Every structure is written in C-alpha cells, then in structure tokens.
Amino acid sequence: MSVHPARSDIHRGSDVLEVLTGEYALISLPPDTVLTLPAMGELRVLVQDPVEITLILEVAAWELIAAQHPDAKANRGYRAVRLAQDFPLETVGVMAKLTNALAQAGVSIMAYSTFKTDVVLVRQWELNTALGALWDLRF
C-alpha cells in the first residue's frame, strides 16, 4: 500500500480509511485564550476544557495565527487518518479497535471522535506503519 501526499481513500472490503491532505499541528493553549480561527483547511478541531484548549489545524492555518499566541505549545508533523464510515452512536468498540491495532504496531496517536466519524492523528514518519496496522480491520 502506498500513501500519496494528496487526499486518498484506501478501500479494503467495506471499510474506508481516508488520509487527509496536508500536515497538521497539535496545539495546546491556556484555557482563557480568545481565538479566531482561519477559515481554511480541511480539518479544524477545537476542544476546550478547564485545563487547556486543544487545537488541531493544518500547519499553514496555524502559521497564520501562531504569532498571536506566544504561550501556545505546538507540535507539527501529524497526518490525519479518518475512518470514513458513519456508525450509529450505539456502536461499541470502534475507537478501541483502531487504537488497539495502532498500539500493537507501536504507533503513538492522538485520537478523537465526532458525531459521525473517528480520526487518528499519527506522526508523518509513522503513517505507513499506521495504515499497515489498520489495513486488515473490519467494522
């Protein structure tokens, strides 16, 4: 299996893994940060809790606002792999299946779920290993 820099769908049976285009940054900001996010990029995630704000943005989008946030901690070099299959909310174990396969392959991840999908961020240099670990999964 090869990975192309452009967005690609990897089909195996009825499963679809979607590798999103671009490099992503995982950013931590103080919880009281006021943000205006750029209206660009295929993926923008904001999680706010009492301890911090976590952002996932394409690196190019982060670079547009990074200077406004000197207290931010940003890690670059992530790729996003999305399970492009809509599971009912009552489905049990989807993320567990993804994360277990990646853990067994020794791939460090940042994972999150939305209403309709599950996404894992992996380091660029671990993308092929991650895709190999996910290749044979069935949902």
C-alpha positions in Angstrom: 0.0 0.0 0.0 1.4 3.4 -0.9 0.4 6.8 0.5 0.2 9.8 -1.7 0.6 13.4 -0.5 -2.9 14.2 -1.8 -6.0 13.1 -0.1 -6.5 9.4 -0.8 -9.2 6.8 0.0 -7.9 3.4 0.9 -10.6 0.7 0.4 -10.5 -2.8 1.9 -13.8 -4.6 1.8 -16.5 -2.3 3.2 -14.0 -0.3 5.2 -12.7 3.1 4.1 -9.7 4.8 5.6 -9.2 8.4 4.4 -5.8 10.0 4.7 -6.4 13.8 4.7 -4.3 16.1 2.7 -1.6 18.1 4.5 0.4 18.3 7.6 -1.3 19.0 10.9 -0.3 20.7 14.1 -1.5 19.7 17.6 -1.6 22.8 19.7 -2.2 23.5 23.4 -3.3 26.9 24.6 -4.2 28.3 28.0 -7.9 27.8 28.8 -8.7 31.5 28.8 -7.3 32.1 25.3 -9.6 34.0 22.9 -9.4 32.6 19.4 -10.3 33.5 15.9 -9.6 30.5 13.6 -8.7 31.0 10.0 -11.4 29.9 7.6 -9.1 27.5 5.8 -8.1 23.9 5.9 -9.8 20.5 5.6 -9.7 19.8 9.3 -10.2 22.2 12.2 -10.8 20.8 15.7 -11.2 22.8 18.9 -11.5 21.1 22.3 -11.9 23.3 25.3 -11.8 22.2 28.9 -10.9 23.8 32.2 -7.2 22.9 31.9 -6.5 23.9 28.3 -7.7 24.5 24.8 -6.5 21.9 22.3 -6.5 22.7 18.6 -5.8 20.6 15.6 -5.1 22.7 12.5 -3.3 22.4 9.2 0.2 23.8 9.8 -0.5 26.6 7.2 -3.6 27.7 9.2 -1.7 27.6 12.5 1.1 29.7 11.0 -1.4 32.4 10.2 -2.3 32.9 13.9 0.7 31.5 15.8 2.3 34.9 16.4 -0.9 36.0 18.3 -0.4 33.1 20.8 3.1 33.1 22.2 2.0 30.9 25.1 1.0 28.1 22.8 2.7 24.7 22.6 2.6 23.4 19.1 3.7 20.0 17.7 3.8 19.7 14.0 4.3 16.8 11.6 1.0 14.9 12.1 -1.1 13.3 9.4 -4.9 12.7 9.9 -6.5 9.3 9.1 -10.2 9.3 9.2 -12.5 6.3 9.3 -15.0 7.5 6.7 -17.8 5.3 7.8 -20.9 6.5 9.6 -21.6 4.3 12.6 -24.7 4.5 14.8 -23.8 6.2 18.1 -24.7 2.9 19.9 -21.9 1.1 18.1 -19.4 -0.2 20.7 -15.7 -0.6 20.2 -14.9 1.3 17.0 -12.2 3.6 18.6 -11.0 0.7 20.7 -10.4 -1.4 17.6 -8.5 1.5 15.9 -6.3 2.3 18.9 -5.6 -1.3 19.8 -4.3 -2.0 16.3 -2.1 1.1 16.4 -0.8 0.4 19.9 0.2 -3.2 18.9 2.1 -1.7 15.9 3.8 0.8 18.3 2.3 3.9 16.7 1.7 6.9 19.0 -1.6 8.7 18.2 -3.9 11.5 19.1 -7.5 10.3 18.6 -10.9 11.9 18.6 -14.4 11.1 17.6 -17.1 13.2 16.1 -20.8 12.6 15.8 -20.2 10.6 12.5 -16.6 9.5 12.4 -13.4 8.6 14.2 -10.0 10.2 13.4 -6.5 9.4 14.5 -3.5 11.7 14.1 -0.2 10.0 13.6 3.3 11.3 13.1 4.2 11.7 9.5 7.0 9.2 9.8 4.6 6.6 11.3 1.9 6.9 8.6 2.8 3.8 6.6 3.1 1.8 9.8 -0.3 3.1 11.0 -2.0 2.3 7.7 -0.5 -1.2 7.6 -1.9 -1.8 11.1 -5.3 -0.6 10.1 -5.4 -2.2 6.7 -7.0 -5.5 7.8 -9.5 -4.2 10.3 -13.2 -5.0 9.7 -16.0 -3.0 11.2 
